[in-house]
Amino acid sequence: MTVLRTKNSSSIHGWTMVLNTVNAVFWSIYSLAIQDYYILIPNGLGFLFGILQMVMYMIYRQSDITDGDGIAQFLDEDGNSKAGDSQMDII
């Protein structure tokens, strides 16, 4: 919902999205091989939602705004940056 509301995909981690979708594909193939639909249904849905998430990521990726360090900033509803001037140190 954050991506749709802000029209910005910076809240989605790309590698996690891709690997979760690939994981769902492999489990779906395995479930078809052993004919276990209790594994197929949730992983098939995971694959479909993963594809939907990748499509949204690609559509809204163009609207990402990055600062000088290449770090994406989040936008409020008016399109203004919420980041402000303060920075948080990660320990």
GROMACS elastic network, one bead per residue, 0.5 to 0.9 nm:
[ bonds ]
;  ai    aj funct       b0    kb
    1     4     6  0.51963   500
    1     5     6  0.60293   500
    1     6     6  0.85242   500
    2     5     6  0.51100   500
    2     6     6  0.59486   500
    2     7     6  0.77911   500
    2     8     6  0.78886   500
    2     9     6  0.82086   500
    2    11     6  0.75848   500
    3     6     6  0.54198   500
    3     7     6  0.51726   500
    3     8     6  0.52204   500
    3     9     6  0.53084   500
    3    10     6  0.79747   500
    3    11     6  0.71987   500
    3    12     6  0.81376   500
    3    56     6  0.77589   500
    3    57     6  0.81602   500
    3    60     6  0.75253   500
    4     7     6  0.50574   500
    4     8     6  0.73997   500
    4     9     6  0.85003   500
    4    56     6  0.83047   500
    4    60     6  0.84599   500
    5     8     6  0.81015   500
    5    77     6  0.75515   500
    6     9     6  0.82015   500
    6    74     6  0.80593   500
    6    75     6  0.64747   500
    6    76     6  0.69472   500
    6    77     6  0.64433   500
    6    78     6  0.89896   500
    6    79     6  0.77606   500
    7    59     6  0.88546   500
    7    60     6  0.57101   500
    7    61     6  0.85249   500
    7    63     6  0.70051   500
    7    64     6  0.85944   500
    7    75     6  0.89607   500
    8    11     6  0.74994   500
    8    57     6  0.82775   500
    8    60     6  0.52901   500
    8    61     6  0.63771   500
    8    62     6  0.80476   500
    8    63     6  0.57297   500
    8    64     6  0.56293   500
    8    65     6  0.83237   500
    8    74     6  0.77678   500
    8    75     6  0.79312   500
    9    12     6  0.56685   500
    9    13     6  0.86635   500
    9    56     6  0.75779   500
    9    57     6  0.54645   500
    9    58     6  0.81251   500
    9    59     6  0.84759   500
    9    60     6  0.55042   500
    9    61     6  0.54010   500
    9    62     6  0.85855   500
    9    63     6  0.78333   500
    9    64     6  0.67391   500
   10    13     6  0.74273   500
   10    57     6  0.84596   500
   10    60     6  0.87186   500
   10    61     6  0.72987   500
   10    64     6  0.62657   500
   10    65     6  0.84072   500
   10    72     6  0.60312   500
   10    73     6  0.76214   500
   10    74     6  0.74182   500
   11    72     6  0.85977   500
   11    74     6  0.80361   500
   12    16     6  0.82868   500
   12    17     6  0.73813   500
   12    53     6  0.87951   500
   12    57     6  0.73937   500
   13    16     6  0.56298   500
   13    17     6  0.63095   500
   13    18     6  0.89317   500
   14    17     6  0.51952   500
   14    18     6  0.63148   500
   14    19     6  0.86884   500
   14    54     6  0.84543   500
   14    57     6  0.81596   500
   15    18     6  0.51725   500
   15    19     6  0.60327   500
   15    20     6  0.84349   500
   16    19     6  0.52419   500
   16    20     6  0.59712   500
   16    21     6  0.85176   500
   17    20     6  0.53639   500
   17    21     6  0.63117   500
   17    22     6  0.87502   500
   17    50     6  0.68053   500
   17    53     6  0.75379   500
   17    54     6  0.72368   500
   18    21     6  0.52263   500
   18    22     6  0.62095   500
   18    23     6  0.85933   500
   18    50     6  0.76035   500
   18    51     6  0.88941   500
   18    54     6  0.76340   500
   19    22     6  0.50095   500
   19    23     6  0.59907   500
   19    24     6  0.85837   500
   20    23     6  0.50119   500
   20    24     6  0.62739   500
   20    25     6  0.87314   500
   20    46     6  0.81194   500
   20    47     6  0.82008   500
   20    50     6  0.72467   500
   21    24     6  0.51184   500
   21    25     6  0.63343   500
   21    26     6  0.88536   500
   21    46     6  0.68639   500
   21    47     6  0.53059   500
   21    48     6  0.82973   500
   21    49     6  0.82044   500
   21    50     6  0.50162   500
   21    51     6  0.71308   500
   21    54     6  0.89610   500
   22    25     6  0.50150   500
   22    26     6  0.63481   500
   22    27     6  0.87309   500
   22    47     6  0.76586   500
   22    50     6  0.86611   500
   23    26     6  0.52566   500
   23    27     6  0.62799   500
   23    28     6  0.85594   500
   23    43     6  0.84301   500
   23    47     6  0.83190   500
   24    27     6  0.51875   500
   24    28     6  0.60128   500
   24    29     6  0.86145   500
   24    42     6  0.85387   500
   24    44     6  0.67073   500
   24    45     6  0.83676   500
   24    46     6  0.58478   500
   24    47     6  0.52239   500
   24    48     6  0.89996   500
   24    50     6  0.83829   500
   25    28     6  0.50613   500
   25    29     6  0.62130   500
   25    30     6  0.86162   500
   25    43     6  0.72049   500
   25    44     6  0.73275   500
   25    46     6  0.84171   500
   25    47     6  0.60363   500
   26    29     6  0.51429   500
   26    30     6  0.61689   500
   26    31     6  0.85830   500
   26    43     6  0.87793   500
   27    31     6  0.60421   500
   27    32     6  0.86107   500
   27    39     6  0.72696   500
   27    40     6  0.72628   500
   27    43     6  0.63606   500
   27    44     6  0.84024   500
   28    31     6  0.50610   500
   28    32     6  0.62601   500
   28    33     6  0.86474   500
   28    39     6  0.70650   500
   28    40     6  0.50922   500
   28    41     6  0.81190   500
   28    42     6  0.87114   500
   28    43     6  0.56699   500
   28    44     6  0.58905   500
   28    47     6  0.82670   500
   29    32     6  0.51751   500
   29    33     6  0.62483   500
   29    34     6  0.88787   500
   29    40     6  0.80876   500
   30    33     6  0.50129   500
   30    34     6  0.63985   500
   30    35     6  0.82555   500
   30    36     6  0.85151   500
   30    39     6  0.85336   500
   30    40     6  0.83179   500
   31    34     6  0.53179   500
   31    35     6  0.55501   500
   31    36     6  0.50135   500
   31    37     6  0.65527   500
   31    38     6  0.81049   500
   31    39     6  0.56495   500
   31    40     6  0.53130   500
   31    43     6  0.88636   500
   32    36     6  0.64911   500
   32    37     6  0.75260   500
   32    39     6  0.87417   500
   32    40     6  0.69423   500
   33    36     6  0.80032   500
   34    37     6  0.89394   500
   35    39     6  0.89182   500
   35    40     6  0.84097   500
   36    39     6  0.57662   500
   36    40     6  0.64880   500
   37    41     6  0.59292   500
   37    42     6  0.88672   500
   38    41     6  0.58706   500
   38    42     6  0.73659   500
   39    42     6  0.62296   500
   39    43     6  0.63715   500
   39    44     6  0.83840   500
   40    43     6  0.53094   500
   40    44     6  0.55083   500
   40    45     6  0.82813   500
   41    44     6  0.51663   500
   41    45     6  0.61812   500
   41    46     6  0.85412   500
   42    45     6  0.51571   500
   42    46     6  0.60787   500
   42    47     6  0.86591   500
   43    47     6  0.60846   500
   43    48     6  0.85861   500
   44    47     6  0.50643   500
   44    48     6  0.63302   500
   44    49     6  0.86733   500
   45    48     6  0.50446   500
   45    49     6  0.60866   500
   45    50     6  0.83353   500
   46    49     6  0.51500   500
   46    50     6  0.58856   500
   46    51     6  0.85715   500
   47    51     6  0.62190   500
   47    52     6  0.86320   500
   48    51     6  0.51851   500
   48    52     6  0.62827   500
   48    53     6  0.86368   500
   49    53     6  0.60477   500
   49    54     6  0.85860   500
   50    54     6  0.61786   500
   50    55     6  0.86263   500
   51    54     6  0.50682   500
   51    55     6  0.62169   500
   51    56     6  0.86671   500
   52    55     6  0.51479   500
   52    56     6  0.62799   500
   52    57     6  0.85603   500
   53    56     6  0.51124   500
   53    57     6  0.60338   500
   53    58     6  0.86496   500
   54    58     6  0.61712   500
   54    59     6  0.85855   500
   55    58     6  0.51943   500
   55    59     6  0.61573   500
   55    60     6  0.86613   500
   56    59     6  0.50636   500
   56    60     6  0.60447   500
   56    61     6  0.80723   500
   57    60     6  0.55328   500
   57    61     6  0.56056   500
   58    61     6  0.51942   500
   58    62     6  0.75314   500
   59    62     6  0.68913   500
   59    63     6  0.85918   500
   60    63     6  0.56360   500
   60    64     6  0.73687   500
   61    64     6  0.55556   500
   62    65     6  0.85868   500
   64    72     6  0.65989   500
   64    73     6  0.78268   500
   64    74     6  0.86212   500
   65    70     6  0.87195   500
   65    71     6  0.82791   500
   65    72     6  0.56354   500
   65    73     6  0.60139   500
   65    74     6  0.79248   500
   65    75     6  0.85934   500
   65    81     6  0.88760   500
   66    69     6  0.74494   500
   66    70     6  0.51491   500
   66    71     6  0.51784   500
   66    73     6  0.58724   500
   67    70     6  0.54414   500
   67    71     6  0.56736   500
   67    72     6  0.65434   500
   67    73     6  0.70275   500
   68    71     6  0.74584   500
   69    72     6  0.88041   500
   73    81     6  0.63953   500
   73    82     6  0.72171   500
   73    83     6  0.61866   500
   74    79     6  0.88275   500
   74    80     6  0.83332   500
   74    81     6  0.58733   500
   74    82     6  0.58177   500
   74    83     6  0.67579   500
   75    78     6  0.75545   500
   75    79     6  0.51954   500
   75    80     6  0.52312   500
   75    82     6  0.55746   500
   75    83     6  0.81130   500
   76    79     6  0.53715   500
   76    80     6  0.54521   500
   76    81     6  0.62802   500
   76    82     6  0.61022   500
   77    80     6  0.73961   500
   78    81     6  0.88915   500
   81    84     6  0.67499   500
   83    86     6  0.71287   500
   83    87     6  0.80046   500
   84    87     6  0.82348   500
